[in-house]
Amino acid sequence: MIRPTRPDDTAAILALAVSSGLFPQDGTGVLASALQGELGPDHVWLTDDDGGPVGVAYYAPERLTDGTWNLY
């Protein structure tokens, strides 16, 4: 099930980021800040939940456009 990410998902998502090889163990600070909403209210995080987070994505509006969003 895909659902909005909750604050209590942060630790599991950071562990996923490290296990993917995309982030070193000591390089998840920026991701943690982003998950806590520091990117702003227009950035929406989604979590694929299968008894716990198994994936994550976020989408945000494209600057200088009207109604265009990017999925990251």
N, C-alpha and C positions, 0 to 999 in steps of 0.2 A: 504494500500500500504506500502510495506517495502522499506525504502530509507535510504541513509546515514544520520546520525545525524548531525544537524547544530548547531552552537553556540547558536542560538536563541531558541533552544529546551531545554537548560539547566534547566531553572526554572521549566518547566513543568515536566521534567524527575525527578528532585529532589522532586517535589511534589508527583509524583507517587511512588518514593522510600519510602517516609514517610508514604503515605497512605497504602502501602502494609504491613506495620508493620516491614519491614526488617531493617529500619534505623530509629533511633530517630531523632527528629527535629534538634538537635544540632550535629548529627553524619553524616552529608552529605558532609563534607569538602573533604574527600578523593574521593568520587564519583564525586564531582564537579571538582576537579583537574584532574581526569581521563578523564572526558568529554572534558576538555579543551586541551587534547592531551599530558598530562604529562607522559602517559605510553609509548609514542613513536609512530612512524608512522606505525608500523606493527599491531597495535591494531586498529581494525575498528569497529566503533559503528554503529548499525543499529537501526532505529526507526520505529515502526509500527504506521503509521499515518492515522487516520480516522477523519480528520478535526482538528487534534492536536495530539501530542504524546499520545499513549495509551499503549505503551510497549517499551522495549528497550533490546537489547542484544549486545554483542560484541564478536568478534572472534580474535584470535591471534595465531601465530605459536607456535607449541610445540618445546621446546628447545631440542637440540641434535637430531633432526630428519630433514628429507628433505621432504617437501611437506605435513606435518601433521599439522592440525590446530585444535584448541579447540574452541567450541562455549560455551560461558558463559551466 
